[in-house]
Amino acid sequence: MPAANDIRKGQVIKFNGEPHLVMETQHRTPGNLRAFVQVKMRNLRYGKALDQRFASTEAIEVLPTDKRTLEFSYADRDAFAFIDPDTFDQIELSAELLGDYKNYLTAGGKVDVLFVDDKALTIELPSTVALKVIESADGVKGDTASNVQKPAKLETGLVVHVPLFIKEGEIIKISTADGTYLGRV
């Protein structure tokens, strides 16, 4: 097993029996004390982030990972089906595992799925997605003195605030990081 000094961003390590994604590492040597590694990581099962300090020579178990690009196929109650475009294998992920990511999934949309020991643990969305507006109120004429926005319901059920000129049926670009409107497509 590698030492804590060898941990890098993006690796998945086993900590307290659970897989954790390493988001940031810092090697520190404070004065005349022993060196340690400060690791910021996120639990892949529950999504909780935490900071942990390891001795620089402490053995850490790094889990083998595999990242595959899959296409979203359909949703059926609490199961979301993804298809591997090369092998046509179908993989189902639960709504609980996807969390808020399910609001950005459209049929045929590509996502990166992280597998640990051949078990899908999390997905990575592209930075932006294009979604269709299915419901939006009409803007009030003359109400353009400032950056006035209105709520719009998108095809996935997500509600975002958009400018007054956006109408039903238009396709808009949404940031997957915070769910904000970025522009028309």
N, CA and C atoms as a LAMMPS dump frame, in Angstrom:
ITEM: TIMESTEP
0
ITEM: NUMBER OF ATOMS
555
ITEM: BOX BOUNDS ff ff ff
-5.0000000000000000e+02 5.0000000000000000e+02
-5.0000000000000000e+02 5.0000000000000000e+02
-5.0000000000000000e+02 5.0000000000000000e+02
ITEM: ATOMS id mol type element x y z
1 1 1 N 0.836 -1.18 0
2 1 2 C 0 0 0
3 1 3 C 0.884 1.248 0
4 2 1 N 0.448 2.275 -0.741
5 2 2 C 1.245 3.508 -0.789
6 2 3 C 1.146 4.291 0.518
7 3 1 N 2.134 5.138 0.76
8 3 2 C 2.137 5.999 1.935
9 3 3 C 1.267 7.222 1.669
10 4 1 N 0.918 7.937 2.733
11 4 2 C 0.065 9.12 2.607
12 4 3 C 0.705 10.187 1.71
13 5 1 N 2.049 10.218 1.642
14 5 2 C 2.739 11.165 0.76
15 5 3 C 2.383 10.965 -0.706
16 6 1 N 2 9.746 -1.084
17 6 2 C 1.737 9.403 -2.481
18 6 3 C 0.291 9.645 -2.907
19 7 1 N -0.568 10.086 -2
20 7 2 C -1.97 10.343 -2.344
21 7 3 C -2.045 11.579 -3.24
22 8 1 N -2.848 11.476 -4.305
23 8 2 C -3.01 12.582 -5.244
24 8 3 C -4.491 12.899 -5.442
25 9 1 N -4.762 14.115 -5.887
26 9 2 C -6.123 14.552 -6.178
27 9 3 C -6.744 13.652 -7.239
28 10 1 N -8.004 13.256 -7.036
29 10 2 C -8.711 12.417 -7.995
30 10 3 C -8.672 10.941 -7.666
31 11 1 N -7.813 10.513 -6.745
32 11 2 C -7.753 9.112 -6.362
33 11 3 C -8.894 8.796 -5.399
34 12 1 N -9.243 7.511 -5.331
35 12 2 C -10.25 7.049 -4.386
36 12 3 C -9.532 6.195 -3.359
37 13 1 N -9.679 6.568 -2.077
38 13 2 C -9.027 5.832 -1.001
39 13 3 C -10.082 5.228 -0.09
40 14 1 N -9.679 4.196 0.656
41 14 2 C -10.573 3.582 1.626
42 14 3 C -10.25 4.186 2.987
43 15 1 N -11.244 4.811 3.616
44 15 2 C -11.081 5.426 4.927
45 15 3 C -12.294 5.046 5.772
46 16 1 N -12.058 4.465 6.934
47 16 2 C -13.127 3.971 7.811
48 16 3 C -14.061 3.005 7.081
49 17 1 N -13.504 2.198 6.182
50 17 2 C -14.282 1.184 5.472
51 17 3 C -15.13 1.707 4.331
52 18 1 N -15.062 3.01 4.031
53 18 2 C -15.865 3.619 2.979
54 18 3 C -14.956 4.226 1.906
55 19 1 N -15.39 4.221 0.638
56 19 2 C -14.596 4.871 -0.41
57 19 3 C -14.742 6.393 -0.337
58 20 1 N -13.621 7.098 -0.426
59 20 2 C -13.593 8.558 -0.384
60 20 3 C -12.8 9.08 -1.58
61 21 1 N -13.321 10.096 -2.235
62 21 2 C -12.65 10.742 -3.354
63 21 3 C -11.78 11.862 -2.809
64 22 1 N -10.483 11.849 -3.141
65 22 2 C -9.548 12.865 -2.687
66 22 3 C -9.737 14.115 -3.55
67 23 1 N -10.083 15.233 -2.89
68 23 2 C -10.32 16.479 -3.619
69 23 3 C -9.132 17.425 -3.535
70 24 1 N -8.335 17.322 -2.449
71 24 2 C -7.2 18.222 -2.272
72 24 3 C -6.235 17.615 -1.265
73 25 1 N -4.928 17.773 -1.512
74 25 2 C -3.914 17.309 -0.554
75 25 3 C -2.895 18.406 -0.323
76 26 1 N -2.368 18.447 0.912
77 26 2 C -1.307 19.384 1.247
78 26 3 C -0.309 18.656 2.137
79 27 1 N 0.954 18.714 1.783
80 27 2 C 2.018 18.129 2.608
81 27 3 C 2.566 19.24 3.493
82 28 1 N 2.576 19.003 4.813
83 28 2 C 3.029 20.032 5.751
84 28 3 C 4.106 19.499 6.681
85 29 1 N 5.06 20.355 6.99
86 29 2 C 6.112 20.059 7.962
87 29 3 C 6.2 21.252 8.911
88 30 1 N 5.453 21.223 10.021
89 30 2 C 5.43 22.378 10.917
90 30 3 C 6.617 22.397 11.881
91 31 1 N 7.511 23.347 11.702
92 31 2 C 8.649 23.539 12.619
93 31 3 C 9.439 22.281 12.881
94 32 1 N 9.576 21.925 14.134
95 32 2 C 10.348 20.732 14.48
96 32 3 C 9.458 19.516 14.727
97 33 1 N 8.209 19.548 14.248
98 33 2 C 7.311 18.403 14.407
99 33 3 C 7.422 17.469 13.208
100 34 1 N 6.77 16.349 13.304
101 34 2 C 6.783 15.382 12.194
102 34 3 C 5.896 15.85 11.049
103 35 1 N 6.266 15.47 9.847
104 35 2 C 5.502 15.854 8.653
105 35 3 C 4.172 15.106 8.629
106 36 1 N 3.161 15.758 8.055
107 36 2 C 1.862 15.118 7.891
108 36 3 C 1.243 15.576 6.573
109 37 1 N 0.21 14.863 6.161
110 37 2 C -0.514 15.181 4.928
111 37 3 C -1.945 15.528 5.317
112 38 1 N -2.396 16.729 4.931
113 38 2 C -3.771 17.166 5.174
114 38 3 C -4.569 16.863 3.911
115 39 1 N -5.634 16.05 4.04
116 39 2 C -6.411 15.601 2.886
117 39 3 C -7.854 16.068 3.03
118 40 1 N -8.356 16.731 1.985
119 40 2 C -9.771 17.075 1.911
120 40 3 C -10.41 16.035 0.993
121 41 1 N -11.419 15.324 1.499
122 41 2 C -12.017 14.239 0.718
123 41 3 C -13.527 14.207 0.906
124 42 1 N -14.213 13.482 -0.008
125 42 2 C -15.669 13.368 0.009
126 42 3 C -16.057 11.904 -0.004
127 43 1 N -16.944 11.535 0.921
128 43 2 C -17.454 10.17 0.985
129 43 3 C -18.323 9.926 -0.25
130 44 1 N -18.014 8.872 -1.012
131 44 2 C -18.738 8.62 -2.259
132 44 3 C -20.098 7.977 -2.039
133 45 1 N -20.341 7.395 -0.882
134 45 2 C -21.647 6.796 -0.612
135 45 3 C -22.644 7.825 -0.094
136 46 1 N -22.196 8.765 0.733
137 46 2 C -23.11 9.705 1.379
138 46 3 C -22.911 11.152 0.935
139 47 1 N -21.815 11.455 0.256
140 47 2 C -21.569 12.797 -0.248
141 47 3 C -21.011 13.773 0.769
142 48 1 N -20.738 13.317 1.985
143 48 2 C -20.245 14.203 3.034
144 48 3 C -18.751 14.469 2.849
145 49 1 N -18.355 15.753 2.929
146 49 2 C -16.941 16.127 2.788
147 49 3 C -16.306 16.223 4.169
148 50 1 N -15.016 15.891 4.245
149 50 2 C -14.306 15.998 5.505
150 50 3 C -12.832 16.233 5.272
151 51 1 N -12.179 16.793 6.304
152 51 2 C -10.737 16.996 6.305
153 51 3 C -10.13 15.955 7.226
154 52 1 N -9.023 15.351 6.8
155 52 2 C -8.364 14.327 7.611
156 52 3 C -6.867 14.541 7.545
157 53 1 N -6.207 14.304 8.667
158 53 2 C -4.763 14.443 8.75
159 53 3 C -4.16 13.049 8.877
160 54 1 N -3.182 12.751 8.021
161 54 2 C -2.474 11.466 8.043
162 54 3 C -0.995 11.717 8.28
163 55 1 N -0.337 10.82 9.015
164 55 2 C 1.119 10.88 9.122
165 55 3 C 1.686 10.609 7.734
166 56 1 N 2.78 11.274 7.379
167 56 2 C 3.285 11.171 6.004
168 56 3 C 3.718 9.759 5.631
169 57 1 N 4.037 8.908 6.623
170 57 2 C 4.473 7.54 6.323
171 57 3 C 3.348 6.524 6.521
172 58 1 N 2.149 6.98 6.906
173 58 2 C 1.018 6.079 7.147
174 58 3 C 0.577 5.41 5.842
175 59 1 N 0.289 4.104 5.906
176 59 2 C -0.145 3.353 4.724
177 59 3 C -1.628 3.622 4.461
178 60 1 N -1.944 3.961 3.206
179 60 2 C -3.313 4.278 2.789
180 60 3 C -3.693 3.326 1.661
181 61 1 N -4.9 2.764 1.757
182 61 2 C -5.365 1.864 0.7
183 61 3 C -6.023 2.674 -0.423
184 62 1 N -5.435 2.595 -1.616
185 62 2 C -5.979 3.27 -2.795
186 62 3 C -6.786 2.243 -3.579
187 63 1 N -8.051 2.561 -3.834
188 63 2 C -8.944 1.633 -4.53
189 63 3 C -8.803 1.789 -6.042
190 64 1 N -8.844 0.67 -6.773
191 64 2 C -8.778 0.76 -8.24
192 64 3 C -10.082 1.356 -8.785
193 65 1 N -9.952 2.323 -9.667
194 65 2 C -11.126 2.987 -10.232
195 65 3 C -11.148 2.862 -11.743
196 66 1 N -12.324 3.044 -12.286
197 66 2 C -12.532 3.015 -13.728
198 66 3 C -13.585 4.068 -14.047
199 67 1 N -13.308 4.934 -15.003
200 67 2 C -14.268 5.962 -15.393
201 67 3 C -14.72 5.68 -16.818
202 68 1 N -16.046 5.549 -16.99
203 68 2 C -16.603 5.273 -18.316
204 68 3 C -17.631 6.332 -18.675
205 69 1 N -17.654 6.68 -19.955
206 69 2 C -18.653 7.629 -20.443
207 69 3 C -19.87 6.83 -20.899
208 70 1 N -21.01 7.11 -20.249
209 70 2 C -22.253 6.406 -20.55
210 70 3 C -23.304 7.409 -21.004
211 71 1 N -24.332 6.883 -21.693
212 71 2 C -25.455 7.706 -22.139
213 71 3 C -26.66 7.438 -21.258
214 72 1 N -27.339 8.507 -20.848
215 72 2 C -28.569 8.348 -20.074
216 72 3 C -29.655 7.866 -21.015
217 73 1 N -30.37 6.817 -20.612
218 73 2 C -31.398 6.235 -21.456
219 73 3 C -32.808 6.629 -20.994
220 74 1 N -33.174 6.253 -19.765
221 74 2 C -34.519 6.56 -19.274
222 74 3 C -34.556 6.476 -17.752
223 75 1 N -35.624 7.04 -17.186
224 75 2 C -35.847 6.967 -15.742
225 75 3 C -37.118 6.172 -15.493
226 76 1 N -37.081 5.285 -14.495
227 76 2 C -38.23 4.47 -14.137
228 76 3 C -38.365 4.501 -12.623
229 77 1 N -39.265 5.341 -12.129
230 77 2 C -39.466 5.571 -10.69
231 77 3 C -38.165 6 -10.028
232 78 1 N -37.551 5.125 -9.228
233 78 2 C -36.318 5.487 -8.524
234 78 3 C -35.068 4.939 -9.192
235 79 1 N -35.191 4.403 -10.394
236 79 2 C -34.035 3.849 -11.105
237 79 3 C -33.784 4.647 -12.378
238 80 1 N -32.511 4.949 -12.603
239 80 2 C -32.099 5.685 -13.801
240 80 3 C -31.177 4.777 -14.603
241 81 1 N -31.54 4.527 -15.864
242 81 2 C -30.8 3.583 -16.694
243 81 3 C -29.804 4.317 -17.588
244 82 1 N -28.578 3.778 -17.625
245 82 2 C -27.505 4.306 -18.467
246 82 3 C -27.014 3.179 -19.36
247 83 1 N -26.613 3.516 -20.586
248 83 2 C -26.143 2.514 -21.55
249 83 3 C -24.731 2.857 -21.986
250 84 1 N -23.884 1.835 -22.026
251 84 2 C -22.529 1.984 -22.543
252 84 3 C -22.635 1.974 -24.063
253 85 1 N -22.258 3.061 -24.767
254 85 2 C -22.429 3.115 -26.223
255 85 3 C -21.559 2.121 -26.988
256 86 1 N -20.504 1.584 -26.352
257 86 2 C -19.628 0.631 -27.034
258 86 3 C -20.128 -0.807 -26.893
259 87 1 N -20.476 -1.199 -25.672
260 87 2 C -20.863 -2.593 -25.422
261 87 3 C -22.367 -2.78 -25.305
262 88 1 N -23.124 -1.683 -25.218
263 88 2 C -24.579 -1.693 -25.045
264 88 3 C -25.009 -2.358 -23.739
265 89 1 N -24.119 -2.39 -22.752
266 89 2 C -24.479 -2.863 -21.419
267 89 3 C -25.308 -1.787 -20.739
268 90 1 N -26.325 -2.224 -19.996
269 90 2 C -27.178 -1.282 -19.286
270 90 3 C -26.855 -1.316 -17.797
271 91 1 N -26.754 -0.145 -17.207
272 91 2 C -26.452 -0.007 -15.786
273 91 3 C -27.528 0.871 -15.176
274 92 1 N -28.073 0.451 -14.031
275 92 2 C -29.082 1.243 -13.346
276 92 3 C -28.503 1.84 -12.077
277 93 1 N -28.772 3.133 -11.869
278 93 2 C -28.355 3.827 -10.66
279 93 3 C -29.597 4.353 -9.948
280 94 1 N -29.559 4.377 -8.63
281 94 2 C -30.714 4.815 -7.853
282 94 3 C -30.793 6.339 -7.808
283 95 1 N -32.002 6.842 -7.572
284 95 2 C -32.21 8.281 -7.449
285 95 3 C -31.461 8.815 -6.235
286 96 1 N -31.353 8.021 -5.195
287 96 2 C -30.629 8.423 -3.994
288 96 3 C -29.152 8.633 -4.295
289 97 1 N -28.571 7.771 -5.118
290 97 2 C -27.166 7.892 -5.49
291 97 3 C -26.926 9.129 -6.362
292 98 1 N -27.854 9.437 -7.252
293 98 2 C -27.702 10.572 -8.165
294 98 3 C -27.95 11.915 -7.475
295 99 1 N -28.839 11.949 -6.502
296 99 2 C -29.137 13.196 -5.804
297 99 3 C -29.695 14.245 -6.751
298 100 1 N -29.177 15.475 -6.677
299 100 2 C -29.666 16.571 -7.525
300 100 3 C -29.193 16.454 -8.967
301 101 1 N -28.251 15.571 -9.243
302 101 2 C -27.772 15.392 -10.615
303 101 3 C -28.881 14.946 -11.552
304 102 1 N -29.928 14.3 -11.018
305 102 2 C -31 13.801 -11.881
306 102 3 C -31.749 14.931 -12.577
307 103 1 N -31.661 16.16 -12.048
308 103 2 C -32.325 17.307 -12.671
309 103 3 C -31.645 17.77 -13.955
310 104 1 N -30.487 17.231 -14.266
311 104 2 C -29.734 17.653 -15.456
312 104 3 C -29.614 16.538 -16.497
313 105 1 N -30.313 15.424 -16.291
314 105 2 C -30.214 14.283 -17.203
315 105 3 C -31.318 14.321 -18.252
316 106 1 N -30.926 14.245 -19.522
317 106 2 C -31.876 14.142 -20.619
318 106 3 C -31.5 12.93 -21.46
319 107 1 N -32.465 12.361 -22.153
320 107 2 C -32.232 11.168 -22.963
321 107 3 C -31.11 11.421 -23.959
322 108 1 N -30.138 10.521 -23.994
323 108 2 C -29.004 10.638 -24.907
324 108 3 C -27.871 11.484 -24.368
325 109 1 N -28.047 12.112 -23.201
326 109 2 C -27 12.934 -22.609
327 109 3 C -25.861 12.075 -22.08
328 110 1 N -24.639 12.515 -22.266
329 110 2 C -23.472 11.742 -21.845
330 110 3 C -22.993 12.202 -20.47
331 111 1 N -22.647 11.225 -19.615
332 111 2 C -22.089 11.493 -18.289
333 111 3 C -20.925 10.534 -18.05
334 112 1 N -19.984 10.962 -17.205
335 112 2 C -18.885 10.092 -16.796
336 112 3 C -19.292 9.411 -15.497
337 113 1 N -19.228 8.084 -15.475
338 113 2 C -19.589 7.315 -14.287
339 113 3 C -18.314 6.728 -13.696
340 114 1 N -18.102 6.954 -12.394
341 114 2 C -16.93 6.451 -11.692
342 114 3 C -17.268 5.102 -11.07
343 115 1 N -16.505 4.077 -11.448
344 115 2 C -16.69 2.726 -10.925
345 115 3 C -15.546 2.398 -9.982
346 116 1 N -15.877 1.837 -8.822
347 116 2 C -14.895 1.326 -7.878
348 116 3 C -15.239 -0.139 -7.663
349 117 1 N -14.295 -1.031 -7.952
350 117 2 C -14.52 -2.48 -7.871
351 117 3 C -15.739 -2.89 -8.688
352 118 1 N -15.868 -2.376 -9.913
353 118 2 C -16.964 -2.664 -10.84
354 118 3 C -18.34 -2.301 -10.289
355 119 1 N -18.397 -1.373 -9.332
356 119 2 C -19.667 -0.888 -8.802
357 119 3 C -19.715 0.617 -9.028
358 120 1 N -20.788 1.091 -9.677
359 120 2 C -20.933 2.52 -9.959
360 120 3 C -21.181 3.275 -8.66
361 121 1 N -20.364 4.305 -8.399
362 121 2 C -20.504 5.051 -7.149
363 121 3 C -20.972 6.486 -7.333
364 122 1 N -20.539 7.142 -8.392
365 122 2 C -20.936 8.53 -8.595
366 122 3 C -20.835 8.88 -10.073
367 123 1 N -21.491 9.986 -10.461
368 123 2 C -21.405 10.448 -11.844
369 123 3 C -20.834 11.855 -11.868
370 124 1 N -20.247 12.21 -12.99
371 124 2 C -19.755 13.564 -13.222
372 124 3 C -20.466 14.108 -14.446
373 125 1 N -21.147 15.214 -14.26
374 125 2 C -21.878 15.849 -15.353
375 125 3 C -20.965 16.788 -16.118
376 126 1 N -21.305 17.105 -17.366
377 126 2 C -20.575 18.173 -18.058
378 126 3 C -20.844 19.493 -17.343
379 127 1 N -20.047 20.513 -17.586
380 127 2 C -20.208 21.778 -16.861
381 127 3 C -21.516 22.493 -17.212
382 128 1 N -22.038 22.28 -18.424
383 128 2 C -23.314 22.87 -18.819
384 128 3 C -24.161 21.835 -19.555
385 129 1 N -25.478 22.017 -19.481
386 129 2 C -26.404 21.17 -20.228
387 129 3 C -27.441 22.061 -20.911
388 130 1 N -27.983 21.576 -22.024
389 130 2 C -29.036 22.299 -22.741
390 130 3 C -30.368 21.632 -22.423
391 131 1 N -31.312 22.413 -21.874
392 131 2 C -32.621 21.894 -21.499
393 131 3 C -33.717 22.755 -22.114
394 132 1 N -34.867 22.124 -22.377
395 132 2 C -35.986 22.799 -23.01
396 132 3 C -36.925 23.376 -21.949
397 133 1 N -37.382 24.598 -22.172
398 133 2 C -38.348 25.251 -21.283
399 133 3 C -39.73 24.709 -21.636
400 134 1 N -40.427 24.124 -20.642
401 134 2 C -41.77 23.588 -20.918
402 134 3 C -42.876 24.444 -20.306
403 135 1 N -42.52 25.286 -19.328
404 135 2 C -43.533 26.115 -18.698
405 135 3 C -42.896 27.411 -18.213
406 136 1 N -43.461 28.536 -18.663
407 136 2 C -42.921 29.826 -18.26
408 136 3 C -43.999 30.89 -18.42
409 137 1 N -44.126 31.746 -17.43
410 137 2 C -45.115 32.826 -17.496
411 137 3 C -44.639 33.895 -18.474
412 138 1 N -45.575 34.627 -19.019
413 138 2 C -45.222 35.727 -19.914
414 138 3 C -44.684 36.892 -19.095
415 139 1 N -43.716 37.599 -19.665
416 139 2 C -43.151 38.77 -19.001
417 139 3 C -44.106 39.95 -19.091
418 140 1 N -44.045 40.844 -18.124
419 140 2 C -44.885 42.033 -18.119
420 140 3 C -44.22 43.095 -18.997
421 141 1 N -44.971 43.642 -19.951
422 141 2 C -44.417 44.635 -20.861
423 141 3 C -44.032 45.896 -20.095
424 142 1 N -42.851 46.391 -20.36
425 142 2 C -42.375 47.594 -19.707
426 142 3 C -41.616 47.328 -18.415
427 143 1 N -41.554 46.079 -17.981
428 143 2 C -40.863 45.728 -16.733
429 143 3 C -39.412 45.36 -17.043
430 144 1 N -38.666 46.316 -17.6
431 144 2 C -37.282 46.043 -17.987
432 144 3 C -36.314 47.042 -17.39
433 145 1 N -36.693 47.685 -16.3
434 145 2 C -35.838 48.704 -15.701
435 145 3 C -34.564 48.102 -15.124
436 146 1 N -34.648 46.887 -14.667
437 146 2 C -33.461 46.22 -14.119
438 146 3 C -33.456 44.77 -14.596
439 147 1 N -32.555 43.993 -14.059
440 147 2 C -32.421 42.591 -14.465
441 147 3 C -33.544 41.759 -13.853
442 148 1 N -34.747 41.902 -14.381
443 148 2 C -35.911 41.198 -13.865
444 148 3 C -35.911 39.782 -14.427
445 149 1 N -36.201 38.824 -13.558
446 149 2 C -36.242 37.434 -14
447 149 3 C -37.539 36.785 -13.559
448 150 1 N -37.869 35.669 -14.228
449 150 2 C -39.089 34.927 -13.921
450 150 3 C -38.738 33.454 -13.794
451 151 1 N -39.528 32.669 -13.062
452 151 2 C -39.256 31.229 -12.959
453 151 3 C -39.687 30.508 -14.238
454 152 1 N -38.904 29.498 -14.609
455 152 2 C -39.223 28.674 -15.773
456 152 3 C -39.007 27.213 -15.409
457 153 1 N -39.983 26.366 -15.764
458 153 2 C -39.87 24.93 -15.5
459 153 3 C -39.277 24.264 -16.734
460 154 1 N -38.245 23.436 -16.51
461 154 2 C -37.557 22.775 -17.615
462 154 3 C -38.043 21.343 -17.776
463 155 1 N -37.637 20.688 -18.852
464 155 2 C -38.115 19.344 -19.186
465 155 3 C -37.809 18.293 -18.132
466 156 1 N -36.814 18.514 -17.283
467 156 2 C -36.468 17.544 -16.241
468 156 3 C -37.188 17.827 -14.928
469 157 1 N -37.966 18.923 -14.865
470 157 2 C -38.665 19.294 -13.644
471 157 3 C -37.946 20.368 -12.856
472 158 1 N -36.74 20.709 -13.251
473 158 2 C -35.952 21.739 -12.584
474 158 3 C -36.561 23.115 -12.863
475 159 1 N -36.647 23.955 -11.824
476 159 2 C -37.153 25.319 -11.98
477 159 3 C -35.98 26.276 -11.793
478 160 1 N -35.736 27.129 -12.801
479 160 2 C -34.654 28.113 -12.746
480 160 3 C -35.228 29.497 -13.065
481 161 1 N -34.502 30.527 -12.674
482 161 2 C -34.897 31.896 -13.001
483 161 3 C -34.219 32.307 -14.297
484 162 1 N -35.04 32.804 -15.226
485 162 2 C -34.56 33.19 -16.548
486 162 3 C -34.999 34.619 -16.848
487 163 1 N -34.362 35.291 -17.818
488 163 2 C -34.807 36.642 -18.216
489 163 3 C -36.214 36.609 -18.809
490 164 1 N -36.86 37.765 -18.863
491 164 2 C -38.25 37.853 -19.317
492 164 3 C -38.461 37.433 -20.767
493 165 1 N -37.43 37.552 -21.618
494 165 2 C -37.608 37.255 -23.045
495 165 3 C -37.632 35.752 -23.367
496 166 1 N -37.332 34.885 -22.423
497 166 2 C -37.353 33.435 -22.657
498 166 3 C -38.802 32.96 -22.693
499 167 1 N -39.144 32.183 -23.731
500 167 2 C -40.512 31.694 -23.903
501 167 3 C -40.53 30.16 -23.86
502 168 1 N -41.72 29.607 -23.735
503 168 2 C -41.889 28.158 -23.736
504 168 3 C -41.4 27.579 -25.055
505 169 1 N -40.761 26.408 -24.987
506 169 2 C -40.272 25.745 -26.182
507 169 3 C -38.83 26.075 -26.524
508 170 1 N -38.258 27.116 -25.924
509 170 2 C -36.871 27.47 -26.195
510 170 3 C -35.928 26.543 -25.446
511 171 1 N -34.742 26.362 -26.008
512 171 2 C -33.708 25.541 -25.367
513 171 3 C -32.673 26.492 -24.782
514 172 1 N -32.395 26.305 -23.478
515 172 2 C -31.466 27.193 -22.78
516 172 3 C -30.318 26.389 -22.18
517 173 1 N -29.218 27.085 -21.925
518 173 2 C -28.03 26.465 -21.345
519 173 3 C -28.032 26.721 -19.84
520 174 1 N -27.824 25.639 -19.057
521 174 2 C -27.861 25.701 -17.594
522 174 3 C -26.522 25.213 -17.043
523 175 1 N -26.01 25.891 -16.017
524 175 2 C -24.79 25.454 -15.33
525 175 3 C -25.149 24.304 -14.389
526 176 1 N -24.406 23.2 -14.468
527 176 2 C -24.677 22.068 -13.579
528 176 3 C -24.059 22.272 -12.204
529 177 1 N -23.183 23.242 -12.046
530 177 2 C -22.558 23.491 -10.748
531 177 3 C -23.546 24.118 -9.769
532 178 1 N -24.324 25.112 -10.25
533 178 2 C -25.242 25.797 -9.339
534 178 3 C -26.657 25.95 -9.886
535 179 1 N -26.941 25.411 -11.072
536 179 2 C -28.294 25.439 -11.623
537 179 3 C -28.751 26.808 -12.092
538 180 1 N -27.828 27.642 -12.561
539 180 2 C -28.204 28.976 -13.018
540 180 3 C -28.298 29.028 -14.541
541 181 1 N -29.089 29.977 -15.012
542 181 2 C -29.269 30.228 -16.45
543 181 3 C -28.007 30.866 -17.011
544 182 1 N -27.515 30.353 -18.157
545 182 2 C -26.314 30.905 -18.785
546 182 3 C -26.59 31.568 -20.125
547 183 1 N -27.652 31.149 -20.82
548 183 2 C -27.949 31.731 -22.119
549 183 3 C -28.791 30.799 -22.963
550 184 1 N -29.133 31.261 -24.163
551 184 2 C -29.877 30.435 -25.12
552 184 3 C -28.89 29.572 -25.896
553 185 1 N -29.424 28.517 -26.447
554 185 2 C -28.595 27.634 -27.294
555 185 3 C -28.854 27.954 -28.734
